[in-house]
Amino acid sequence: MALQTASLLPSAPAPAFSRSSPCLFQAAVPPSTLALYKTLSSLTTLIPPTCTNTVRRHSPGTSNVIGNDYMTFERFLETIPTGEARRHDLYWAFSSIPDANTGAANTNTGAANTNTGAANTNTAGQEPLHAFFSSTETLLNLPPASMTAWVGTSHTEPLHYDNSDNLHLMVQGQKRWLLFPPNSSLDYPSIVAAEPKSDQPYTPDPFTSPKSLDSLTPAIDVTLNPGDLLYIPAGWSHSVISQDETPFNFSVNKFYDTSLLKCLMHGSFWMVARNRLYRYKKAREGWAN
């Protein structure tokens, strides 16, 4: 399957692309904006240093979670230059970025978020990214949504899917995305993680036959560079691998609620069927939410 590409440059016509498959907007953000976030300290203009989040800690060299650390963003940033973040695969995820206009902490992230940070009163550093997403939402006819931050080193996000459409912007570093369409995702874990390497254990999905990513050929394999924006429709399973060539990786995204009617209109019948099957089996077998 070919990856759609489009342009968000002011000189280009309004992008026309199918909302049923991923689309890459290359160099969507100018270098001058990206340059604002080249250092770890610059990220505190977006995320307050006192903001707290739950960060998973892994056994060195493995994917085994050995505990959860409840830490401030300032403390997390300290783990990157010391190598602690790399050794234990610490990853700052699903962190709400306060709104640029009000300074209030966002809560609508489209996913569970343990971020309890206070409002950020220093909005100067937020304006470029908020302005970019605001204009992009207008151009793509998307409703305003909250922005979330992702910061780490060589982290790999296991195979999963989201129930919301996703706009993901690479700011610093690189991320490789392995994408699988909804009509094939019944073959893999629906929500439970599948590890990217065949020699590492993974938790079996409760009602499907999970497969290692090594045995799967992704429909789309794309690496995001700084300034690239990727649109991922709801229901597309994906694993995200942060590349290791830079001191840290930093990206931001927005999730957009997706109705069942919209899913059906965009041809995501299998996503709707899978989600309904998952919910049915959870209810039938009394699984915890």
Backbone hydrogen bonds in HBPLUS format (Angstrom, degrees):
<---DONOR---> <-ACCEPTOR-->    atom                        ^
c    i                          cat <-CA-CA->   ^        H-A-AA   ^      H-
h    n   atom  resd res      DA  || num        DHA   H-A  angle D-A-AA Bond
n    s   type  num  typ     dist DA aas  dist angle  dist       angle   num
A0024-LEU N   A0004-GLN O   2.79 MM  20  6.14 165.0  1.81 146.1 147.3     1
A0006-ALA N   A0024-LEU O   3.04 MM  18  6.38 150.0  2.13 153.7 155.1     2
A0012-ALA N   A0009-LEU O   2.90 MM   3  5.32 156.0  1.96 115.7 123.7     3
A0023-CYS N   A0231-TYR O   3.08 MM 208  5.11 146.9  2.20 131.5 140.6     4
A0231-TYR N   A0023-CYS O   2.84 MM 208  5.11 169.9  1.85 156.4 159.8     5
A0025-PHE N   A0229-LEU O   2.78 MM 204  5.02 172.7  1.79 164.2 165.1     6
A0229-LEU N   A0025-PHE O   2.92 MM 204  5.02 164.8  1.95 142.9 148.0     7
A0028-ALA N   A0227-GLY O   2.71 MM 199  5.46 130.3  1.95 143.1 144.9     8
A0029-VAL N   A0227-GLY O   3.33 MM 198  4.70 144.0  2.47 120.6 128.9     9
A0033-THR N   A0030-PRO O   3.05 MM   3  5.62 137.0  2.24 114.6 124.5    10
A0034-LEU N   A0030-PRO O   3.32 MM   4  6.70 161.2  2.35 149.3 154.5    11
A0035-ALA N   A0031-PRO O   2.89 MM   4  6.01 148.9  1.99 150.4 158.1    12
A0036-LEU N   A0033-THR O   3.09 MM   3  5.56 155.7  2.15 111.0 118.3    13
A0037-TYR N   A0034-LEU O   3.04 MM   3  5.79 168.3  2.06 122.3 126.1    14
A0042-SER N   A0039-THR O   3.20 MM   3  5.34 131.6  2.45  96.8 109.1    15
A0043-LEU N   A0040-LEU O   3.06 MM   3  5.52 149.1  2.16 109.9 118.7    16
A0044-THR N   A0041-SER O   3.21 MM   3  5.75 157.8  2.26 111.4 117.4    17
A0045-THR N   A0042-SER O   3.17 MM   3  5.79 166.2  2.19 114.5 118.4    18
A0046-LEU N   A0043-LEU O   2.98 MM   3  5.48 158.2  2.03 111.7 118.8    19
A0047-ILE N   A0043-LEU O   3.00 MM   4  6.29 164.9  2.02 152.0 156.7    20
A0051-CYS N   A0048-PRO O   2.94 MM   3  5.26 162.6  1.98 115.1 120.8    21
A0074-GLU N   A0049-PRO O   3.01 MM  25  4.57 157.6  2.07 137.4 130.1    22
A0073-PHE N   A0051-CYS O   2.74 MM  22  5.56 131.8  1.97 155.4 169.4    23
A0116-THR N   A0052-THR O   3.25 MM  64  5.65 151.5  2.34 138.1 146.4    24
A0053-ASN N   A0071-MET O   3.01 MM  18  5.82 150.8  2.10 154.0 161.1    25
A0071-MET N   A0053-ASN O   3.11 MM  18  5.82 152.9  2.19 169.3 163.3    26
A0055-VAL N   A0069-ASP O   2.72 MM  14  5.06 171.6  1.73 153.2 155.5    27
A0069-ASP N   A0055-VAL O   2.74 MM  14  5.06 172.4  1.75 155.1 152.6    28
A0057-ARG N   A0067-GLY O   2.79 MM  10  5.33 166.2  1.81 166.1 161.3    29
A0066-ILE N   A0057-ARG O   2.77 MM   9  5.81 158.9  1.81 153.7 161.1    30
A0058-HIS N   A0088-HIS O   2.96 MM  30  4.78 166.7  1.98 136.6 137.6    31
A0059-SER N   A0064-ASN O   2.85 MM   5  5.62 155.8  1.90 160.8 168.3    32
A0062-THR N   A0059-SER O   3.01 MM   3  5.55 153.5  2.08 148.1 145.6    33
A0076-PHE N   A0072-THR O   2.99 MM   4  6.30 156.1  2.05 147.6 154.7    34
A0077-LEU N   A0073-PHE O   2.93 MM   4  6.17 163.7  1.96 154.7 157.7    35
A0078-GLU N   A0074-GLU O   3.31 MM   4  6.57 143.3  2.45 138.7 147.7    36
A0078-GLU N   A0075-ARG O   3.16 MM   3  5.20 125.2  2.48  95.1 108.9    37
A0079-THR N   A0076-PHE O   2.94 MM   3  5.35 144.0  2.07 109.9 120.4    38
A0080-ILE N   A0077-LEU O   3.29 MM   3  5.67 158.4  2.34 108.7 114.7    39
A0085-ALA N   A0079-THR O   2.85 MM   6  5.06 167.8  1.86 130.7 128.0    40
A0083-GLY N   A0080-ILE O   3.18 MM   3  5.38 153.3  2.25 106.7 114.6    41
A0087-ARG N   A0083-GLY O   2.96 MM   4  6.18 163.9  1.99 155.1 159.7    42
A0088-HIS N   A0084-GLU O   3.06 MM   4  6.12 163.4  2.09 152.1 155.5    43
A0089-ASP N   A0085-ALA O   2.82 MM   4  5.36 102.0  2.44 132.2 146.3    44
A0090-LEU N   A0085-ALA O   2.90 MM   5  4.62 150.8  1.98 127.8 136.5    45
A0092-TRP N   A0151-VAL O   2.83 MM  59  5.00 156.1  1.89 166.9 164.9    46
A0151-VAL N   A0092-TRP O   2.88 MM  59  5.00 158.5  1.93 142.0 149.3    47
A0095-SER N   A0149-ALA O   3.42 MM  54  5.09 172.1  2.43 144.6 142.5    48
A0149-ALA N   A0095-SER O   2.79 MM  54  5.09 151.0  1.87 136.1 145.0    49
A0097-ILE N   A0147-MET O   2.86 MM  50  5.51 163.5  1.89 158.6 153.9    50
A0099-ASP N   A0104-ALA O   2.89 MM   5  5.57 153.7  1.96 160.8 159.0    51
A0103-GLY N   A0099-ASP O   2.81 MM   4  4.98 143.5  1.94 132.6 142.9    52
A0126-GLN N   A0123-THR O   3.01 MM   3  5.12 144.3  2.14 103.0 114.1    53
A0130-HIS N   A0126-GLN O   3.08 MM   4  6.12 170.9  2.09 168.7 170.1    54
A0131-ALA N   A0127-GLU O   2.76 MM   4  5.71 160.9  1.79 155.4 161.3    55
A0132-PHE N   A0128-PRO O   2.96 MM   4  6.10 151.9  2.04 139.5 147.3    56
A0133-PHE N   A0129-LEU O   3.01 MM   4  6.25 170.2  2.02 152.8 154.1    57
A0134-SER N   A0130-HIS O   2.86 MM   4  5.98 155.7  1.92 148.1 155.9    58
A0135-SER N   A0131-ALA O   3.04 MM   4  6.21 165.5  2.06 150.4 152.9    59
A0136-THR N   A0132-PHE O   2.94 MM   4  6.12 153.0  2.01 147.4 156.0    60
A0137-GLU N   A0133-PHE O   2.80 MM   4  5.92 158.1  1.85 150.5 155.3    61
A0138-THR N   A0134-SER O   3.16 MM   4  6.40 154.3  2.23 142.3 148.9    62
A0139-LEU N   A0135-SER O   2.96 MM   4  6.17 158.1  2.01 144.5 150.6    63
A0140-LEU N   A0136-THR O   2.84 MM   4  5.99 156.0  1.90 152.2 158.2    64
A0142-LEU N   A0137-GLU O   2.74 MM   5  4.59 168.1  1.76 140.4 144.4    65
A0141-ASN N   A0138-THR O   3.34 MM   3  5.05 157.9  2.39  95.8 101.9    66
A0148-THR N   A0253-ASN O   2.93 MM 105  5.46 161.4  1.96 153.3 159.0    67
A0253-ASN N   A0148-THR O   2.98 MM 105  5.46 153.0  2.06 146.5 154.2    68
A0150-TRP N   A0251-SER O   2.90 MM 101  5.30 144.2  2.02 166.3 162.8    69
A0251-SER N   A0150-TRP O   3.02 MM 101  5.30 158.6  2.06 149.5 155.8    70
A0152-GLY N   A0249-ASN O   3.11 MM  97  5.34 153.8  2.18 143.2 148.6    71
A0249-ASN N   A0152-GLY O   2.75 MM  97  5.34 166.0  1.77 152.2 154.2    72
A0242-SER N   A0155-HIS O   2.83 MM  87  5.36 165.8  1.85 166.3 167.8    73
A0157-GLU N   A0240-VAL O   2.68 MM  83  4.98 163.0  1.71 157.3 158.6    74
A0240-VAL N   A0157-GLU O   3.14 MM  83  4.98 149.4  2.24 132.2 140.9    75
A0160-HIS N   A0238-HIS O   3.11 MM  78  5.61 146.7  2.22 131.5 138.8    76
A0238-HIS N   A0160-HIS O   2.74 MM  78  5.61 154.8  1.80 158.9 165.0    77
A0235-GLY N   A0162-ASP O   2.90 MM  73  5.76 156.5  1.96 166.4 173.8    78
A0165-ASP N   A0256-TYR O   2.96 MM  91  4.98 140.8  2.12 156.3 147.5    79
A0256-TYR N   A0165-ASP O   2.81 MM  91  4.98 155.4  1.87 141.6 145.9    80
A0166-ASN N   A0232-ILE O   2.91 MM  66  5.07 148.4  2.01 143.7 153.0    81
A0232-ILE N   A0166-ASN O   2.82 MM  66  5.07 164.2  1.85 150.7 156.1    82
A0167-LEU N   A0254-LYS O   3.02 MM  87  5.39 161.7  2.05 154.7 160.7    83
A0254-LYS N   A0167-LEU O   2.97 MM  87  5.39 144.7  2.10 143.2 154.2    84
A0168-HIS N   A0230-LEU O   2.87 MM  62  5.17 167.6  1.88 149.6 153.5    85
A0230-LEU N   A0168-HIS O   2.85 MM  62  5.17 163.9  1.88 144.3 149.0    86
A0169-LEU N   A0252-VAL O   2.77 MM  83  5.36 170.5  1.77 178.1 177.4    87
A0252-VAL N   A0169-LEU O   3.03 MM  83  5.36 153.5  2.10 149.5 156.3    88
A0170-MET N   A0228-ASP O   2.99 MM  58  5.61 168.4  2.01 168.7 171.5    89
A0227-GLY N   A0170-MET O   2.75 MM  57  5.65 168.4  1.76 157.1 154.7    90
A0171-VAL N   A0250-PHE O   2.98 MM  79  5.60 151.6  2.06 149.0 155.6    91
A0172-GLN N   A0250-PHE O   3.00 MM  78  4.98 163.3  2.03 143.2 145.3    92
A0250-PHE N   A0172-GLN O   2.96 MM  78  4.98 167.0  1.98 133.9 134.7    93
A0243-GLN N   A0174-GLN O   2.94 MM  69  5.36 165.0  1.97 136.7 141.4    94
A0175-LYS N   A0224-LEU O   3.26 MM  49  5.28 151.5  2.35 135.0 143.2    95
A0224-LEU N   A0175-LYS O   2.73 MM  49  5.28 163.0  1.76 159.0 157.1    96
A0176-ARG N   A0241-ILE O   2.82 MM  65  5.02 169.4  1.83 144.9 145.3    97
A0241-ILE N   A0176-ARG O   2.83 MM  65  5.02 167.5  1.85 150.2 154.0    98
A0177-TRP N   A0222-VAL O   2.69 MM  45  5.32 175.7  1.69 163.3 164.1    99
A0222-VAL N   A0177-TRP O   3.03 MM  45  5.32 158.8  2.07 149.7 154.5   100
A0178-LEU N   A0239-SER O   3.00 MM  61  5.30 166.2  2.02 159.2 163.2   101
A0239-SER N   A0178-LEU O   3.07 MM  61  5.30 147.2  2.18 139.6 149.8   102
A0179-LEU N   A0220-ILE O   2.87 MM  41  5.07 173.0  1.87 158.9 160.2   103
A0219-ALA N   A0179-LEU O   2.98 MM  40  5.95 126.4  2.28 151.8 167.2   104
A0220-ILE N   A0179-LEU O   3.25 MM  41  5.07 157.5  2.31 140.4 141.4   105
A0180-PHE N   A0237-SER O   2.82 MM  57  5.06 156.5  1.87 155.0 155.9   106
A0237-SER N   A0180-PHE O   2.97 MM  57  5.06 123.4  2.30 153.0 156.0   107
A0184-SER N   A0181-PRO O   3.11 MM   3  5.80 165.6  2.13 122.1 125.9   108
A0185-SER N   A0182-PRO O   3.17 MM   3  5.16 150.2  2.26 102.9 111.6   109
A0187-ASP N   A0184-SER O   3.14 MM   3  6.02 167.7  2.15 123.4 127.3   110
A0188-TYR N   A0185-SER O   3.17 MM   3  5.40 157.7  2.22 105.9 112.2   111
A0200-GLN N   A0197-LYS O   3.19 MM   3  5.73 161.2  2.23 119.6 120.9   112
A0215-SER N   A0212-SER O   3.00 MM   3  5.59 152.7  2.08 114.2 121.5   113
A0216-LEU N   A0213-LEU O   3.05 MM   3  5.04 162.8  2.08 106.2 111.4   114
A0228-ASP N   A0225-ASN O   2.93 MM   3  5.59 162.9  1.96 150.8 151.8   115
A0236-TRP N   A0233-PRO O   3.38 MM   3  6.11 164.7  2.41 138.4 138.3   116
A0263-CYS N   A0259-SER O   3.01 MM   4  6.34 156.4  2.07 148.3 154.9   117
A0264-LEU N   A0260-LEU O   2.98 MM   4  6.27 159.4  2.02 150.8 155.7   118
A0265-MET N   A0261-LEU O   2.87 MM   4  6.12 154.6  1.93 148.1 156.0   119
A0266-HIS N   A0262-LYS O   2.92 MM   4  6.11 142.8  2.06 146.1 155.5   120
A0268-SER N   A0263-CYS O   2.77 MM   5  5.04 158.1  1.82 159.9 152.2   121
A0267-GLY N   A0264-LEU O   3.11 MM   3  5.11 160.9  2.14 105.6 108.1   122
A0271-MET N   A0268-SER O   3.09 MM   3  5.29 125.8  2.40 100.2 113.9   123
A0272-VAL N   A0268-SER O   3.23 MM   4  6.63 159.8  2.27 154.3 158.6   124
A0273-ALA N   A0269-PHE O   2.89 MM   4  6.17 165.5  1.91 155.5 159.9   125
A0274-ARG N   A0270-TRP O   2.83 MM   4  5.84 161.3  1.86 143.8 149.4   126
A0275-ASN N   A0271-MET O   2.93 MM   4  6.07 164.2  1.96 149.2 153.6   127
A0276-ARG N   A0272-VAL O   2.98 MM   4  6.14 159.5  2.02 149.3 155.0   128
A0277-LEU N   A0273-ALA O   2.90 MM   4  6.08 155.5  1.96 147.3 154.4   129
A0278-TYR N   A0274-ARG O   2.86 MM   4  6.06 159.9  1.90 151.1 156.7   130
A0279-ARG N   A0275-ASN O   2.99 MM   4  6.19 165.5  2.01 148.6 152.1   131
A0280-TYR N   A0276-ARG O   2.90 MM   4  6.02 156.3  1.95 145.8 152.9   132
A0281-LYS N   A0277-LEU O   2.95 MM   4  6.13 167.0  1.97 153.7 156.2   133
A0282-LYS N   A0278-TYR O   2.97 MM   4  6.16 153.6  2.04 147.3 155.1   134
A0283-ALA N   A0279-ARG O   2.97 MM   4  6.17 161.3  2.01 148.2 152.7   135
A0284-ARG N   A0280-TYR O   2.83 MM   4  6.02 159.8  1.87 151.3 157.6   136
A0285-GLU N   A0281-LYS O   2.95 MM   4  5.90 159.3  1.99 144.8 149.5   137
A0286-GLY N   A0282-LYS O   2.91 MM   4  5.69 109.6  2.42 134.5 149.1   138
A0287-TRP N   A0282-LYS O   2.88 MM   5  4.82 144.5  2.00 138.8 144.7   139
